[in-house]
């Protein structure tokens, strides 16, 4: 039997730590693969965490309100197989086997929420102790706060306090943006003319953009490299980060491009994006991306420039399409690591992408 931690996943490119919003299991519970076991607050929004393993919970190492690093355990399972998850999102603290003298506490029943109420508190509002204390210090009436939890319990993350998750997110994003400054990168923009229209539905549009973008990268292998320790390394597992809008913010699930020409890949990718809109992202779709597609068409934006982050060689941005006589126009911008290519390569890449996108619409339109 192996001790397998379920860890704080990396749920966006800017995330270095997350806040535990809810732990949905207790010691002694049986967990199935794919079961939602926790809710964590990322630097963008609240996301559900699904277990990638099945087993019995033997230790819960975190609690609502805890802020822990990516890769740190949320809780520990006893599983039949080896620990396949360890190290996937960072170096998690080692899990020690319990000795004969140590017994894991097992509660008769797992409480839904611990809500201690002081004798002087007369309100019927349910709130965690940390949230109640912070609200009192800031003079916030808890009855005016709408909790994000479906249990109706106000947590610290629900309060608009200085140093809250939103404030910490700004610092995390700033750190990641600083790392981008170490990557020499350039952008090129053009207007592509298409004889037929891209789909209006975002997931359908992403599939067509992704197929054209990947075919371009396959035809221009220089653009599908990263610089590691001064060496050029080809990217074997090409993964694309997609921009997805949820009710609570924007997230960036990643999808593998293996089998991208198959209809099954298209359906699976659309499901990933649709589930991400509902704040559900599987751990396999949290792996780092080597390229990105930022589609801002649904927001009325015509052009945007994005940055490259560690591990990314390129990025593609597309704006709102518009009718032009008997055709359709769309503004595109690419960003490329200058160490692997120059603007001439980028110009050829844009022209090739335009041809591949038209081919995609002609064949699979």
C-alpha positions as CSV (number, residue, x, y, z in Angstrom):
1,X,0.0,0.0,0.0
2,X,1.3,3.4,-0.9
3,X,0.9,6.8,0.7
4,X,-0.3,9.1,-2.1
5,X,-0.8,12.8,-1.5
6,X,-3.4,14.8,-3.4
7,X,-1.7,18.1,-3.8
8,X,-2.4,21.7,-4.5
9,X,-2.4,21.8,-8.3
10,X,-1.0,24.5,-10.5
11,X,-4.2,25.8,-12.0
12,X,-2.9,28.8,-14.0
13,X,0.5,30.0,-15.4
14,X,0.7,32.7,-12.7
15,X,-0.1,30.5,-9.7
16,X,2.6,29.7,-7.1
17,X,0.3,29.1,-4.1
18,X,-3.4,28.6,-3.5
19,X,-5.9,29.0,-0.7
20,X,-7.9,26.1,0.6
21,X,-11.5,27.0,0.3
22,X,-13.1,23.6,1.1
23,X,-11.9,20.1,1.9
24,X,-14.7,17.7,0.9
25,X,-13.3,14.5,2.4
26,X,-12.4,13.3,5.9
27,X,-10.2,10.7,7.4
28,X,-11.6,7.3,6.7
29,X,-13.5,8.3,3.5
30,X,-13.2,6.2,0.4
31,X,-12.2,8.4,-2.6
32,X,-12.8,7.4,-6.2
33,X,-10.7,8.5,-9.2
34,X,-12.3,11.7,-10.7
35,X,-14.2,12.5,-7.5
36,X,-14.2,16.2,-6.6
37,X,-12.4,16.3,-3.3
38,X,-11.6,19.9,-2.6
39,X,-12.2,23.5,-3.7
40,X,-9.1,25.8,-3.9
41,X,-8.8,29.5,-4.6
42,X,-6.3,30.2,-7.4
43,X,-4.9,33.6,-8.4
44,X,-7.9,33.9,-10.7
45,X,-10.9,32.1,-9.3
46,X,-12.2,29.2,-7.2
47,X,-11.7,25.8,-8.8
48,X,-12.7,22.2,-8.0
49,X,-10.0,19.6,-7.5
50,X,-10.6,16.1,-8.7
51,X,-8.6,13.1,-7.3
52,X,-6.4,11.4,-9.8
53,X,-6.3,8.3,-7.6
54,X,-8.6,6.1,-5.6
55,X,-8.0,5.0,-2.0
56,X,-8.8,5.8,1.6
57,X,-8.1,9.1,3.2
58,X,-5.6,8.5,6.0
59,X,-4.6,12.1,6.8
60,X,-6.0,15.6,6.1
61,X,-3.1,18.0,6.1
62,X,-4.8,21.3,5.2
63,X,-7.9,23.2,6.3
64,X,-10.2,25.9,4.9
65,X,-8.3,29.2,4.9
66,X,-4.8,27.7,4.7
67,X,-2.6,29.2,2.0
68,X,-0.2,26.5,0.7
69,X,2.3,26.2,-2.1
70,X,1.7,24.5,-5.4
71,X,2.6,20.8,-4.9
72,X,2.0,20.8,-1.1
73,X,-0.5,18.0,0.1
74,X,-4.1,18.8,0.7
75,X,-4.6,15.3,2.1
76,X,-3.2,11.8,1.9
77,X,-4.6,8.6,0.4
78,X,-3.6,5.0,1.0
79,X,-3.6,3.6,-2.6
80,X,-2.9,0.2,-4.1
81,X,-0.3,1.5,-6.6
82,X,2.7,3.7,-6.6
83,X,2.6,7.4,-6.1
84,X,2.2,8.6,-9.7
85,X,1.3,12.1,-8.7
86,X,4.2,13.0,-6.5
87,X,6.3,15.7,-8.0
88,X,4.0,16.5,-10.9
89,X,3.2,20.0,-9.7
90,X,6.2,20.6,-7.5
91,X,8.2,19.0,-4.6
92,X,5.6,18.0,-2.0
93,X,6.8,17.4,1.5
94,X,7.6,13.7,2.1
95,X,4.8,11.5,3.5
96,X,6.0,9.4,6.4
97,X,4.6,5.9,7.0
98,X,2.7,5.9,10.4
99,X,4.3,3.9,13.1
100,X,2.6,1.4,15.3
101,X,2.4,3.9,18.1
102,X,0.5,6.5,16.0
103,X,-3.1,6.1,15.1
104,X,-4.9,8.4,12.6
105,X,-7.9,10.0,14.3
106,X,-11.2,8.9,12.8
107,X,-14.2,10.9,13.5
108,X,-17.6,9.2,13.9
109,X,-19.0,11.6,11.3
110,X,-17.4,14.4,9.2
111,X,-18.9,17.8,10.1
112,X,-20.0,19.9,7.2
113,X,-18.5,23.1,8.6
114,X,-17.1,24.0,12.0
115,X,-19.0,27.1,13.1
116,X,-18.2,28.0,16.7
117,X,-20.5,30.8,18.0
118,X,-19.6,33.1,20.8
119,X,-22.1,33.9,23.5
120,X,-22.1,37.5,22.5
121,X,-22.8,36.8,18.9
122,X,-26.5,36.9,18.1
123,X,-26.5,36.8,14.3
124,X,-27.6,33.7,12.4
125,X,-24.9,34.1,9.8
126,X,-22.7,31.1,9.4
127,X,-19.1,32.0,9.2
128,X,-15.6,30.4,9.8
129,X,-13.7,31.8,12.8
130,X,-11.1,33.5,10.7
131,X,-13.8,35.3,8.6
132,X,-15.7,36.3,11.7
133,X,-12.6,37.7,13.4
134,X,-11.5,39.6,10.2
135,X,-15.0,41.0,9.7
136,X,-15.1,42.3,13.3
137,X,-11.7,44.0,12.9
138,X,-12.7,45.7,9.6
139,X,-16.2,46.6,10.7
140,X,-17.9,44.4,8.0
141,X,-21.4,43.2,8.5
142,X,-21.3,39.5,7.7
143,X,-25.0,39.6,6.7
144,X,-24.0,41.7,3.7
145,X,-21.5,39.1,2.4
146,X,-22.6,36.5,-0.1
147,X,-20.6,33.3,0.5
148,X,-19.1,31.4,-2.5
149,X,-19.5,28.1,-0.8
150,X,-22.7,26.1,-1.6
151,X,-22.9,25.4,2.1
152,X,-23.6,29.0,2.8
153,X,-20.7,29.5,5.2
154,X,-18.8,32.8,4.9
155,X,-15.0,32.2,4.6
156,X,-12.1,34.6,4.8
157,X,-11.8,34.5,1.0
158,X,-15.4,36.0,0.7
159,X,-14.4,39.2,2.5
160,X,-13.1,42.2,0.6
161,X,-10.1,42.6,2.9
162,X,-6.6,44.1,2.3
163,X,-4.3,41.1,1.8
164,X,-7.2,38.9,0.5
165,X,-6.7,36.5,-2.3
166,X,-7.3,39.2,-4.9
167,X,-4.5,41.2,-3.5
168,X,-2.2,38.2,-3.2
169,X,-3.0,37.3,-6.8
170,X,-1.7,40.7,-8.0
171,X,1.6,40.0,-6.4
172,X,1.8,36.5,-7.8
173,X,1.0,37.7,-11.3
174,X,3.6,40.5,-10.9
175,X,6.2,37.8,-10.1
176,X,5.4,35.8,-13.2
177,X,5.3,38.8,-15.4
178,X,8.8,39.7,-14.1
179,X,10.1,36.3,-15.3
180,X,8.7,37.1,-18.8
181,X,11.1,40.0,-19.0
182,X,14.0,37.5,-19.1
183,X,12.7,36.0,-22.4
184,X,13.6,38.1,-25.5
185,X,10.4,38.1,-27.5
186,X,8.9,39.9,-30.5
187,X,5.4,40.2,-31.8
188,X,4.0,40.5,-35.4
189,X,0.5,41.4,-36.4
190,X,-1.5,41.0,-39.6
191,X,-5.0,40.9,-41.0
192,X,-6.1,37.5,-42.4
193,X,-8.8,37.4,-45.0
194,X,-10.9,34.2,-45.1
195,X,-13.4,33.2,-47.7
196,X,-15.7,31.6,-45.0
197,X,-16.5,32.5,-41.5
198,X,-15.0,31.1,-38.3
199,X,-17.5,29.5,-35.9
200,X,-19.1,31.9,-33.4
201,X,-19.1,29.3,-30.7
202,X,-15.8,29.6,-28.7
203,X,-15.0,25.9,-28.4
204,X,-15.6,25.2,-32.0
205,X,-13.5,28.2,-33.0
206,X,-10.7,27.1,-30.7
207,X,-10.6,23.6,-32.4
208,X,-10.1,25.2,-35.9
209,X,-7.6,27.7,-34.7
210,X,-5.6,25.0,-32.8
211,X,-5.5,22.7,-35.8
212,X,-4.2,25.4,-38.1
213,X,-1.7,26.7,-35.5
214,X,-0.3,23.2,-34.8
215,X,0.1,22.4,-38.5
216,X,2.0,25.6,-38.9
217,X,4.3,24.7,-36.0
218,X,4.9,21.2,-37.4
219,X,5.9,22.7,-40.7
220,X,8.2,25.2,-38.9
221,X,10.0,23.1,-36.3
222,X,12.3,26.0,-35.4
223,X,9.3,27.6,-33.8
224,X,8.6,24.5,-31.7
225,X,11.7,24.7,-29.6
226,X,12.7,26.0,-26.1
227,X,16.0,27.1,-24.8
228,X,17.2,25.0,-21.9
229,X,20.6,25.5,-20.3
230,X,21.8,27.3,-23.5
231,X,20.6,24.4,-25.7
232,X,17.8,24.3,-28.3
233,X,15.4,21.5,-27.4
234,X,12.5,20.4,-29.6
235,X,9.1,20.2,-27.8
236,X,7.9,16.6,-27.9
237,X,4.6,17.1,-26.1
238,X,3.1,20.2,-27.7
239,X,0.4,21.5,-25.3
240,X,-1.8,24.6,-25.9
241,X,-3.0,26.9,-23.2
242,X,-6.5,28.3,-23.9
243,X,-8.1,31.4,-22.4
244,X,-11.5,30.5,-20.9
245,X,-13.9,32.9,-19.1
246,X,-15.7,31.5,-16.0
247,X,-18.3,33.2,-13.9
248,X,-15.6,34.1,-11.4
249,X,-12.7,35.0,-13.7
250,X,-10.4,33.7,-16.4
251,X,-8.5,30.4,-16.4
252,X,-6.1,28.7,-18.8
253,X,-6.5,25.0,-19.1
254,X,-4.0,23.2,-21.4
255,X,-4.7,20.5,-23.9
256,X,-2.4,18.0,-25.5
257,X,-2.2,18.1,-29.3
258,X,-1.7,14.3,-29.7
259,X,-4.3,13.1,-32.2
260,X,-5.3,16.6,-33.1
261,X,-6.6,15.6,-36.5
262,X,-9.1,13.2,-35.1
263,X,-12.7,14.0,-34.4
264,X,-12.3,12.4,-30.9
265,X,-9.6,15.0,-30.1
266,X,-12.0,17.8,-31.1
267,X,-14.8,16.5,-28.9
268,X,-12.5,15.9,-25.9
269,X,-11.0,19.4,-26.3
270,X,-14.4,21.0,-26.4
271,X,-15.4,19.1,-23.2
272,X,-12.3,20.4,-21.5
273,X,-13.1,24.0,-22.3
274,X,-16.8,23.6,-21.5
275,X,-15.9,22.1,-18.1
276,X,-13.4,24.8,-17.4
277,X,-16.2,27.4,-17.8
278,X,-17.8,25.6,-14.9
279,X,-14.6,25.8,-12.8
280,X,-13.8,22.1,-13.4
281,X,-10.3,21.3,-14.7
282,X,-8.7,17.8,-14.6
283,X,-5.1,17.6,-13.4
284,X,-4.0,16.4,-16.8
285,X,-5.2,19.8,-18.2
286,X,-3.1,21.7,-15.7
287,X,0.3,20.7,-17.1
288,X,2.5,23.5,-18.4
289,X,1.9,24.7,-22.0
290,X,4.5,25.2,-24.7
291,X,2.3,27.5,-26.7
292,X,-1.0,29.4,-26.2
293,X,-4.0,30.6,-28.1
294,X,-5.7,33.7,-26.8
295,X,-9.1,34.2,-28.5
296,X,-10.6,37.6,-27.6
297,X,-13.2,37.6,-30.4
298,X,-16.1,37.1,-28.1
299,X,-15.2,40.2,-26.2
300,X,-15.2,42.5,-29.2
301,X,-11.4,43.0,-29.1
302,X,-9.7,43.2,-32.4
303,X,-6.0,42.9,-31.5
304,X,-4.0,42.0,-28.4
305,X,-0.4,41.2,-27.5
306,X,0.4,38.6,-24.8
307,X,3.7,37.6,-23.1
308,X,5.6,34.4,-23.2
309,X,6.3,32.6,-19.9
310,X,8.8,30.0,-18.9
311,X,8.5,26.9,-21.1
312,X,6.6,28.7,-23.9
313,X,8.1,29.2,-27.3
314,X,5.2,31.0,-29.0
315,X,1.7,32.4,-28.6
316,X,-1.1,33.3,-30.9
317,X,-3.7,36.0,-30.4
318,X,-6.9,36.4,-32.4
319,X,-9.5,39.2,-32.3
320,X,-13.1,39.6,-33.4
321,X,-13.8,38.7,-37.0
322,X,-15.7,41.0,-39.3
323,X,-17.4,40.9,-42.7
324,X,-15.5,42.5,-45.6
325,X,-17.3,42.5,-48.9
326,X,-17.6,38.8,-49.8
327,X,-15.0,37.7,-47.3
328,X,-14.2,37.8,-43.6
329,X,-11.3,39.5,-41.9
330,X,-9.6,38.7,-38.6
331,X,-6.7,40.4,-36.9
332,X,-3.9,38.1,-35.6
333,X,-0.8,38.7,-33.5
334,X,1.9,36.1,-32.8
335,X,4.6,36.3,-30.1
336,X,7.8,34.3,-30.5
337,X,10.9,33.7,-28.4
338,X,13.6,35.7,-30.3
339,X,16.3,33.1,-29.4
340,X,14.6,30.4,-31.5
341,X,13.5,32.6,-34.5
342,X,13.6,36.0,-36.0
343,X,10.9,38.3,-37.4
344,X,11.4,36.9,-40.9
345,X,10.5,33.4,-39.6
346,X,7.5,35.0,-37.9
347,X,6.3,36.6,-41.1
348,X,6.5,33.3,-42.9
349,X,4.7,31.6,-40.0
350,X,1.8,34.1,-40.2
351,X,1.4,33.6,-43.9
352,X,1.5,29.8,-43.5
353,X,-1.0,29.9,-40.6
354,X,-3.4,32.0,-42.8
355,X,-3.2,29.3,-45.5
356,X,-3.7,26.5,-42.9
357,X,-6.7,28.2,-41.4
358,X,-8.4,28.6,-44.7
359,X,-7.7,24.9,-45.5
360,X,-9.2,24.0,-42.1
361,X,-12.4,25.9,-42.9
362,X,-12.6,24.4,-46.4
363,X,-12.1,20.8,-45.3
364,X,-13.9,20.8,-41.9
365,X,-16.1,23.9,-42.2
